[in-house]
Structure formats: structure tokens, C-alpha cells
Amino acid sequence: MAGASAPGLAVDLPNPILFVTQVPVPDDFATIGSVFANHMGDIRKAYRGGDLWIRYPDGTLRNLTREAGYGSDGPQGANAIAVRDPAVDFDGKKAVFSMLGGAPAAQYQNGTWFWQMYEITGLGRGETVSIHRVDGQPADANNVQPAYASDGGLLFVSDRPRDGQRHLYPQLDEYETTPTPSGIWKLGRGAAAPVLLQHAPSGSFNPTVDSFGRVIFTRWDHLQRDQQAESPSFGTFNWASESATAPTSASVDVFPEPHAANTATVNALRFNHFFPWMMNQDGSGEETLNHIGRHELFGYFAKSFLNDPSLVDFAPSPLRPNTKVTENWLQLREDPTRPGRYVGIDAPEFASHASGQIVAIDAPPSLNAADATVSYLTPRSTQAFYTAGAPADFSGHYRNPLPLSNGQMIAAWTDQAQPAGNDGTATNPIPRYRFRLYSLTADGSGTMKPAAGGALTGSGIVKSVSWWDPDQRVSYNGPLWELSPVEVRARAVPPDTTQPALEAPESQAFAAAGVNPAEFQAFLAARGLGVLVSRNVTTRDAADHQQPFNLRVPGGVQSVGDAGSIYDIAWMQFFQGDQVRGWGGAATPRPGRRVLAQPLHDEASLALMPPKPAGAPSGSVAIAPDGSIAAIVPAERAMAWQSTAPDGTPVVRERYWISVKPGEVRSCPSCHAANQTDQAGRPPAQNAPQALTTLLTYWRDRNGLGDPGNLGDAVFANGFD
């Protein structure tokens, strides 16, 4: 169909649409198109035979990869390809995408293939297509879901190990122990190697730069104990460290609370959500979208302690205006006609091929997350229905929603759900779903559905291919999936967001200690370190009654929300994400390691903080009388924390991993800070954190380095470490 008009075309669009085709893969566990672990290049995970296409407004279609000499029909061999994830530059003249090249040449021959990023020019009518591999990317890793940054660099998802150590490959997720991307990376123009912006123990997905310059992405959040360790059949064990030569021992989990069974007082924790996140383009400021919490989006989660009558299991809070609950947020895109509105898919992580209900959230930077509201753009029944017996309002399965510059929307869609039972290895695979690109239209109530005659490719793109899987010959002859549409148009370049200036409370702490912030941050950056600061960890968001919220620092501040039990907290214990959980048995371990929470033990971090008295919890810092904490932590590594009683008993376990960029001083009012008011009805904390002043003073005075005004130069001259 290259260069031809699509038969039966009835869709008028404002700009060309770039999209990919994919030979359907019936299996939906860790294959291309799945919700997670969709980045692998094995022939059984990503069938070959798809292409990169462009559709012009009059319906003319061009097969761009075929024009450039990539891909083939029929038997798939050395020139076979699969393609995914196109993204258009801000000038609208070029695009980047990921491509996989090669397939088994003969029966029983397998190989190793990695998704690599390619840039394409010649998108206009009559222009010559040119495709070249992007320089500087890891050649031995899967690099997918690229997006252009404001400075011309590329943001992308990769499964390259966090620090490049090959024996840690692949990183395994916290849920199913499947290979997962390690986070979001950035490759600058002309750079020899990428840098890690954000470390995600279970993976991050689909980064885009919004009109405000924020990187918006989906992250798979768990921070739960290893469920595989509960069965001896998985053969889980711990490595003593991330070293290739580390000894092994039995599997031990120390954080957070138990996973499977309640104790007498503690509720078991299962935490499994694909949440919307944001960060600056240099990797600083990582947090949930607008600091939105589970209380603003989800329908239920359990209280942490069973014996505290003040705590309740969560149902949608009357303190929040949003009444439309969601489960997951996938494939997020900003609406170009409504800056700050993000459209995505809510779909279960299994048996959905990442398709479900189209949802939207309004969250411009100026909006407090407590006021954010969700819109259902297609019926909620779509999200729940994946087999037979569709409810009356079922309108099909949606994925890859794309709001267009003229207010229209297109999406991949199907109303077919074949019975399950094909595991993807049959000689004639039958896909569960048949995704096609459609223009959507809204009815009188605003609910969207495919327009009559709205298929973007008319009768579809059909292909006949075959390949070795590698044990048997597999053939497919039929319509290809049409996925991942993007609009080819020029856009304003968003601001290049970077680490913001210190807020007033932290600036006051630096002034009180007589330390120059820029010199201190340069010192940290040179050593791969950052700082985490909270102003008053006794405060909690007013809607959070699932974790203890009557909190007191002995001899210091307290924040009380009702007449219930009061908890003394004296320490904030930090945990670093170490890739030390193995599986398959220590004698014959399988490739890869899972991230496990371990008490902070990074030597460079601990050496720079004031010493603690004997008996303090491992990896902890003292909570100051004003409720503040400050800790130097390793950068580019996932971190978590919990407040503890004076004897080290955990009180409030935080629910998210966070990583900082080198040199970042990351501050927040508290842990699960108030979006509007805390449990005592007060606004977010604005005190100058005493703990930060103490930390900076210790850093300044260590080894008698003299004049605080010249500390930075003295530090570097003396090799302070």
C-alpha cells in the first residue's frame, strides 16, 4: 500500500500521522505490546514483519522503512525488522523510533537482538527517506520509547544496568521477577554515552516532554517484599552486594512490612500500580504528577496498622473533588489544545495488551493535586472486560490515544476479543485482539467511540510472513496491528527544565550554616551524591488516614489529627535499592537480579553525615526537634525510607522509591506532604529545617577547613572525601 490511498478512506486529519505496524503476538505476558516487560527482542517476544508508516491527510500511505531498504515480506531472516515508538522532533521534520533487526536464519538457531534507536528524515511528500542509527546509545541494551528533549537530546527507556555492570543484567522487577527497564536515560547530542536520569526498580515507561518542559512518564510502583521468596520453587537468595564475586546467603527481606500475611498488629502490604510521574529534564525533581497521591486517584487501599482505631481502610475521600477512580495510567499524552491535560489508558496489567479505557486528568503545574479531576472518555466497562460477555455500554478496547492539534482524537481500537488459549508458539498464531487506528467521535454525553468509517488505513494493512521461533516454523497471514500514532507537525520547543533554585526555608538553613549552596552541590555532584530534606515529618496529608498520623518528636514538635494514639518518632531510616536478589538457586542462578531495599550503607554518604549514637537504626538519621530530617544519599539509585520509634520500631513506611540527580538538594514539606492542609488543618510546613543546618554545619567544620565563605575551594584543594 506504499504511496497508495487507503481504500474506503473517510477520515480527514489536519497533519500526517506516523505509526507502526506489528505482527500480532497472541501471548500477553512480557511480549511487545504488554503492559510491562515489553522491551525484549527475542523472536517469541516481538514477531518480525512490522514497519514504520506515514499517513498523509488525504489518506496516502508510505511504508518508510521499506523505502529505506529495511524489512521484508515472506520468510523473515537477516533483513527482518520490528519497529515501535515513533516520536517527532519539535520542528516536525524528523522523528526517532526504535527498531529491531534480524531473525533466526534456520531451525534451532537463536540469537540476541536489542532494540536500538534510529532517526528518520524525509517525512514530507516527494522527499527521500533516510534512516540512521543514533550514535552513543548502548549497543548491548534495549533502548525504547524515545522522545526529544528541549535541548535536542533524546530521553528514552533502557534496560542497561543502572551503573553499567553487565553481570547485573537484566534488572528484574519487584512483582513477577521479569526483566524490566532500569529507568529513564538521556543521550545528549554528540554525547558518547547516556546518563541515567531516574532509577526505577520495576521500570518506567513512555517519557514525553509536555508543553511546560516537564518529563511526564508512567512508573510501575511496588516497593513490596518479594512474593517469589514465599515459595521455595523459585530458589530465591541474596547476594551480599552488587559485586560479581559477592557470596550468597538465604533470601531475607527487611523492608517494607510483610507481603503475604498479617501479623497481630501490621497489615500485609501489596502495592501494585502504574502511576503518573514527572521530573525535570536533567533528572531532578522526581515526584508523582503534581505530587498527586493515591487518595486523589484510587478506589481502595488498606490501613497499615490493625490495632489503631484512628486508621481506616481507604475509600474515595470526601476531602477530594475527584470521584472517578482509576487503576493504572499508561501511554500518557498531553492534549495540544488543553495544556496540562493528559490522556492515557487505564488497563489491567494482564490479559489486556495494554488496552482498556481512555481516561484523562487535568494537572497543569499551577493546579494543586487535591483539586485534580479525572475524566472517563470511554465507558468504564472497557477497562474491566477482556473476555466474553460484553456489558451493554462496552465499546471496545483502546490503546495509544492521541489528541490532535485540531481537537480530534485517534487511537488504536478493537472490539474483537478472541478466546484465550493460544500461547504464541503455534504454527498459525491467532491474535487475541486486532488493533486498528481509528478516528474517535464523541456522542451527546461526551463519551468517545470510533467514528463510522473512521479507520485510518481503510481496509487495513495485510501481510504474509513466516519465521523460525526457533524450534518450529511459524506463519502469519492477515491484518497487522496498527499502533503508536504520532502527529507530524511543528511545535513550540518547551522550556528546558532543570533543578530549581532552593526554596526559602532551605536557603535559610544554608545561610544559618554559612555554606555556599553552589559549592556544596558541586561537591556532592563530583562524588555522585545528593541530599534529601523534609521540613517536618510529623505532618501528613489530611486525607491520609491509612498510615499513623498522630506523630510526635520526643521533646519537639507534634502534629495531631484526632484524640487517638500518639506515636513518638525519633529516626528516619533510609534504604537504598541494591540489585542483590537472585533466583533459580545460588548454585545455578538465572541471569539478572531484583532490586531489594537494604539499609543505607553507601560509604560516601555515611562518611559525610554526623555520627549517630549506639543503638540507632542502621542507615538512619535523627529527626530534629522541629521535625526535620536531612540525609546525604547516593544519586542515581532508588531510595526509600521509614520513620521509626526511638527503639527503631517502624512507624510510617513510605510507599515510593525516589532517586536524585548528582548534586541535587531535594526538599519537601514532609513525607506524604500535605497538598493543601495537614492532619491538624495547617498548610504545608515552611520552617527552615534544623536538620539541614546541622548537616551543613558538620560538613563545614569537618577537619577544621576554616572560612565558610571559601569552603568549596578548600574542600577540593584538600581532597575532602
SVG drawing of the C-alpha trace seen along z (x, -y; Angstrom):
<svg xmlns="http://www.w3.org/2000/svg" viewBox="-27 -34 72 61">
<polyline fill="none" stroke="black" stroke-width="0.4" points="0.0,0.0 3.0,-2.3 2.2,-5.5 -1.5,-4.5 -4.7,-5.9 -6.3,-3.7 -9.5,-2.0 -12.7,-3.3 -11.0,-6.3 -13.4,-8.7 -11.1,-10.4 -9.9,-14.0 -6.9,-14.8 -5.0,-18.1 -1.5,-16.6 0.3,-13.5 0.3,-10.6 3.4,-8.5 2.6,-5.0 3.9,-1.4 2.6,1.9 3.3,5.1 2.7,8.7 0.2,9.7 1.6,11.6 -1.1,13.7 0.8,14.2 0.4,11.2 2.9,11.9 6.2,9.9 5.8,9.5 5.8,6.5 2.6,4.6 2.2,5.9 1.9,3.6 5.3,4.5 8.4,6.3 7.5,5.3 11.0,4.2 12.7,7.6 13.9,8.5 13.6,12.3 11.8,13.7 9.0,15.1 8.6,11.7 8.5,9.4 7.5,11.0 9.2,9.6 7.4,8.1 6.2,4.7 7.2,1.4 7.2,-2.4 4.4,-4.1 3.2,-7.6 -0.4,-8.5 -0.9,-11.9 -4.1,-13.9 -5.6,-12.7 -5.1,-9.1 -2.0,-8.3 0.2,-5.7 4.0,-5.3 6.0,-2.4 9.0,-4.4 11.2,-1.6 10.7,0.4 11.6,-2.7 14.8,-2.9 15.7,0.8 14.6,2.3 12.2,5.2 10.7,7.8 7.6,9.9 7.6,13.7 10.4,15.6 12.0,13.4 15.8,13.6 18.7,11.2 16.7,8.2 13.7,8.8 12.7,5.9 10.2,4.9 9.5,1.3 8.0,-0.7 7.6,-4.0 8.0,-6.8 8.3,-10.4 8.5,-13.6 11.0,-16.4 9.7,-19.8 10.5,-21.1 8.3,-18.4 10.9,-17.4 12.4,-14.3 11.5,-11.6 13.1,-8.9 11.9,-5.4 13.2,-2.0 13.9,0.9 14.9,4.5 16.8,6.2 17.3,9.8 15.6,13.2 16.8,16.8 18.2,17.9 17.4,21.6 15.6,24.0 17.0,24.3 19.2,21.2 18.5,18.4 20.3,15.1 20.5,12.0 18.8,8.9 18.5,5.5 16.1,2.7 18.1,-0.3 17.1,-3.9 17.1,-5.2 16.4,-8.7 14.5,-9.3 14.3,-12.3 12.4,-12.7 8.9,-12.6 7.4,-15.0 5.8,-14.1 8.5,-13.6 11.4,-13.7 13.9,-10.8 13.7,-8.8 17.0,-8.5 17.3,-6.3 20.4,-6.1 21.2,-4.5 21.6,-7.1 25.2,-7.3 26.2,-6.9 23.3,-4.6 24.2,-1.3 24.6,1.3 24.1,4.2 20.8,3.0 17.2,2.5 16.6,-1.2 12.9,-2.0 10.2,-4.7 12.5,-7.6 11.4,-11.3 13.1,-14.5 14.2,-16.8 14.1,-20.6 17.9,-20.8 17.8,-18.3 18.9,-15.3 16.9,-12.1 15.1,-10.8 14.5,-7.1 13.8,-3.9 16.6,-1.3 17.3,1.9 21.0,1.0 22.1,1.8 22.0,-1.3 25.7,-1.6 26.7,0.4 27.8,3.6 27.0,6.3 26.6,9.1 23.6,7.3 21.8,7.6 18.9,7.8 17.3,5.9 14.3,7.9 11.0,6.3 9.7,6.4 6.5,8.3 7.0,11.1 10.8,11.2 10.7,10.4 13.3,8.3 12.5,4.6 13.9,1.3 16.2,-0.2 14.8,-3.7 14.8,-6.8 18.0,-7.8 19.2,-10.8 21.6,-10.9 22.8,-14.4 23.5,-15.4 27.0,-14.2 27.4,-12.5 29.5,-9.4 27.2,-7.7 23.8,-8.3 23.2,-9.3 20.7,-7.8 18.0,-10.4 15.8,-8.2 16.3,-4.7 13.1,-2.6 13.3,0.8 10.3,2.1 10.5,-0.1 9.5,-3.4 7.7,-3.8 6.7,-6.3 8.5,-9.5 7.3,-12.6 8.1,-16.3 5.0,-18.4 4.4,-22.0 5.7,-23.2 9.0,-21.3 8.2,-18.6 9.1,-14.9 5.8,-13.1 6.0,-9.3 4.5,-6.2 6.3,-4.3 5.4,-0.8 5.3,-1.2 5.6,1.7 8.1,1.2 6.8,4.5 8.6,7.6 9.5,10.3 6.5,12.6 8.7,15.1 10.6,15.6 7.5,17.1 7.8,20.3 10.9,22.5 10.3,23.4 11.7,20.1 15.0,20.6 15.5,17.0 18.6,16.0 20.6,12.8 23.9,11.7 26.0,10.0 26.5,7.0 26.2,6.0 29.7,7.3 30.1,10.0 32.1,12.0 29.8,11.5 29.0,14.5 25.4,15.7 23.0,16.4 19.4,17.1 16.8,14.6 16.0,12.0 13.7,9.1 13.9,6.2 11.6,3.5 8.7,2.7 6.1,4.6 5.3,8.3 3.8,9.0 1.5,12.0 0.1,12.4 -1.0,10.0 0.8,10.0 -1.1,9.3 -0.7,5.6 0.6,5.0 -1.4,5.3 0.2,7.1 1.2,4.8 0.6,5.4 1.3,2.3 0.9,2.6 0.1,-0.5 1.2,-2.2 1.2,-5.8 1.7,-9.1 5.1,-10.7 7.1,-13.8 10.6,-15.2 12.8,-17.9 14.7,-17.2 18.0,-16.9 16.6,-14.2 15.9,-16.4 12.5,-16.9 11.2,-13.3 7.7,-13.0 4.2,-11.9 2.4,-14.2 1.8,-17.5 2.5,-15.5 -0.7,-13.6 -1.4,-10.8 -3.3,-7.6 -6.1,-9.5 -6.7,-11.5 -6.9,-8.6 -7.5,-5.2 -10.6,-3.4 -9.2,-1.4 -6.1,-0.5 -5.8,0.9 -4.7,-0.8 -1.1,0.1 -1.8,1.0 -4.7,3.2 -4.7,2.1 -5.1,-1.7 -8.7,-2.8 -7.7,-6.1 -6.7,-4.4 -9.2,-3.3 -9.2,-1.4 -9.3,-3.9 -12.3,-4.6 -12.6,-7.7 -12.1,-10.7 -14.8,-13.3 -11.9,-15.7 -11.2,-15.4 -13.3,-16.5 -12.3,-13.6 -14.9,-10.8 -13.7,-8.8 -11.3,-6.1 -8.6,-4.6 -6.3,-1.6 -3.3,-2.4 -2.1,-5.2 -0.5,-4.0 0.6,-5.7 0.2,-9.3 0.0,-12.1 -0.6,-15.8 -3.6,-17.3 -2.1,-20.0 -5.4,-22.0 -5.5,-21.9 -2.0,-22.3 -1.8,-20.4 -4.5,-17.8 -3.0,-14.3 -4.8,-11.5 -3.9,-7.8 -5.2,-4.3 -6.4,-2.6 -5.9,1.1 -5.1,4.2 -1.5,5.4 -2.6,8.8 -4.6,10.1 -5.1,6.6 -2.3,6.0 -2.1,2.6 -5.6,1.7 -8.6,0.5 -10.4,-2.7 -9.3,-6.1 -9.0,-8.4 -7.8,-12.0 -6.5,-14.1 -6.2,-17.8 -2.9,-18.6 -1.1,-21.8 1.7,-22.8 -0.4,-25.5 -3.1,-23.1 -2.9,-21.6 -3.2,-17.8 -6.0,-17.8 -8.1,-19.6 -7.2,-17.3 -10.1,-15.5 -10.3,-12.5 -12.5,-12.2 -13.7,-9.0 -13.5,-9.5 -14.8,-6.0 -17.1,-3.7 -15.6,-2.3 -16.7,1.2 -13.9,1.2 -11.4,1.3 -12.8,4.4 -13.9,6.5 -11.3,8.7 -13.0,12.0 -16.6,12.8 -19.9,11.3 -19.6,7.6 -21.8,5.3 -24.3,3.0 -22.0,0.0 -18.9,1.9 -17.4,0.0 -14.2,2.0 -10.6,1.9 -8.4,-1.2 -4.7,-1.9 -2.3,-4.6 -4.7,-7.6 -3.5,-10.6 -5.2,-14.0 -4.6,-16.0 -3.9,-19.7 -7.4,-20.4 -9.2,-18.8 -9.8,-15.4 -8.5,-12.2 -7.3,-8.9 -6.5,-5.7 -5.7,-2.0 -9.0,-0.2 -10.6,3.2 -14.0,4.7 -12.8,8.2 -11.6,10.4 -10.6,13.9 -10.7,16.7 -7.6,17.2 -5.6,20.4 -3.0,19.6 0.3,19.3 2.1,17.6 4.1,20.7 1.5,22.2 2.4,22.5 -0.5,20.3 -0.9,17.7 -4.4,16.3 -4.2,12.9 -6.4,12.2 -7.1,8.6 -6.8,6.9 -5.8,3.3 -6.5,0.8 -6.1,-3.0 -9.4,-4.9 -10.6,-8.4 -12.9,-8.8 -16.0,-10.9 -18.0,-12.0 -21.7,-11.4 -24.0,-13.8 -22.7,-12.9 -19.1,-13.4 -18.3,-9.7 -16.0,-8.8 -16.2,-5.9 -14.8,-5.0 -16.3,-7.1 -18.3,-5.3 -15.9,-4.7 -13.1,-6.0 -10.4,-3.5 -7.2,-5.4 -6.0,-2.8 -9.3,-1.8 -9.4,2.0 -6.2,2.3 -2.6,3.4 -2.2,7.1 1.0,9.1 2.1,12.7 5.3,13.6 6.9,16.7 9.8,17.3 11.6,19.8 10.6,19.4 13.3,21.0 12.1,24.6 9.3,24.6 8.2,22.7 5.5,20.1 3.4,18.4 1.0,15.4 -1.1,14.1 -3.5,11.4 -4.0,7.8 -1.2,6.2 -1.7,4.3 -1.6,0.5 -0.1,-1.2 1.7,-4.2 0.4,-7.1 2.1,-10.5 1.2,-13.7 3.8,-15.1 3.7,-18.8 5.9,-21.7 5.5,-22.6 7.0,-25.2 10.0,-24.0 9.2,-23.6 11.4,-25.3 14.4,-23.1 13.5,-22.4 16.4,-21.8 17.0,-21.7 15.2,-24.7 16.7,-27.2 16.5,-26.4 13.2,-27.4 13.3,-29.9 13.4,-27.5 16.4,-25.6 18.1,-28.9 17.7,-30.0 19.3,-26.7 22.4,-27.3 22.7,-30.9 22.5,-29.8 25.3,-27.3 27.4,-29.7 27.6,-27.4 27.5,-28.4 24.8,-26.3 26.5,-26.1 29.8,-24.9 28.1,-22.3 26.1,-21.0 29.2,-20.9 31.0,-18.9 28.1,-16.4 27.8,-16.1 31.5,-15.3 31.0,-12.3 27.7,-11.1 25.7,-12.2 22.6,-14.2 20.6,-15.3 17.1,-14.5 15.4,-17.0 12.0,-17.1 10.9,-20.1 8.6,-18.4 8.0,-14.6 5.3,-14.7 2.9,-16.2 0.8,-14.2 -1.8,-15.0 -5.2,-15.5 -6.7,-12.7 -4.2,-10.1 -5.7,-8.1 -4.1,-4.8 -0.7,-5.5 -0.2,-6.8 -0.9,-10.5 -0.7,-11.5 3.1,-11.9 5.4,-13.5 9.2,-14.1 10.1,-13.4 10.9,-16.8 10.0,-18.5 7.0,-19.2 3.9,-17.2 1.1,-17.0 -2.1,-15.5 -5.3,-15.0 -7.6,-13.3 -7.7,-12.0 -6.2,-8.7 -2.9,-7.1 0.2,-9.3 3.4,-7.8 6.9,-9.0 9.3,-9.1 13.0,-9.7 14.7,-8.3 14.3,-8.4 15.7,-5.1 16.8,-5.2 17.0,-2.2 18.9,-2.1 17.8,0.1 20.5,2.7 20.4,5.3 21.1,8.2 18.1,10.6 18.9,13.7 16.7,16.6 16.9,20.0 19.1,21.2 22.5,19.9 24.3,22.9 22.9,22.2 21.4,18.7 19.4,17.4 20.5,14.2 19.7,10.9 19.0,9.6 16.0,8.0 16.3,4.7 16.0,5.2 15.7,2.5 18.7,2.5 19.5,0.1 21.6,-2.8 25.2,-1.6 26.8,-3.8 30.2,-4.7 30.5,-8.0 27.1,-9.1 27.5,-7.8 31.0,-9.4 29.6,-12.9 26.9,-12.8 27.1,-13.4 27.8,-10.2 24.9,-8.6 24.7,-7.1 25.0,-3.4 21.7,-1.7 20.4,-4.0 18.7,-2.0 21.1,-1.1 21.1,-3.7 19.2,-6.3 19.4,-10.0 18.0,-11.7 14.7,-13.6 15.4,-17.1 13.2,-18.8 11.4,-20.8 10.5,-17.5 13.0,-18.0 15.4,-15.4 18.4,-15.7 20.4,-12.8 23.2,-12.6 22.3,-9.7 23.8,-8.1 22.5,-9.7 21.0,-7.8 19.9,-5.0 16.4,-4.4 15.9,-5.3 13.1,-4.7 12.6,-5.5 10.6,-5.0 10.2,-6.9 10.8,-4.8 10.2,-5.0 13.2,-5.7 13.8,-1.9 13.8,-1.5 10.3,-0.1 8.9,-1.2 6.0,-3.7 5.4,-5.3 6.7,-3.3 6.8,-5.4 5.4,-3.9 7.6,-5.1 11.1,-4.8 12.8,-8.2 16.1,-8.9 18.0,-12.2 20.5,-13.6 24.1,-14.2 24.3,-17.4 20.6,-17.8 19.3,-19.1 15.8,-17.7 13.4,-19.1 9.7,-18.6 7.5,-19.9 7.1,-16.3 6.7,-12.7 3.4,-12.3 3.3,-16.1 0.0,-18.0 -1.3,-19.1 -3.5,-21.7 -3.6,-21.0 -2.2,-18.5 -3.9,-16.3 -4.1,-19.3 -5.6,-21.6 -2.3,-23.5 -0.7,-24.5 2.4,-22.7 5.5,-23.2 7.7,-26.2 10.2,-26.0 13.9,-26.3 14.9,-22.7 17.2,-22.4 18.4,-19.0 19.8,-20.6 21.6,-23.3 23.1,-20.6 24.2,-18.6 25.7,-21.6 27.5,-22.8 29.1,-19.4 30.2,-19.3 31.6,-22.9 33.5,-22.2 34.9,-18.7 38.7,-18.7 38.7,-22.4 38.5,-23.7 38.3,-27.3 36.5,-30.2 33.0,-29.0 33.0,-31.5 35.9,-29.7 34.9,-26.2 34.2,-24.9 37.8,-25.8 39.3,-24.4 37.3,-21.2 38.5,-20.4 42.1,-21.5 42.3,-19.2 40.7,-16.2 38.0,-16.1 36.0,-12.9"/>
</svg>
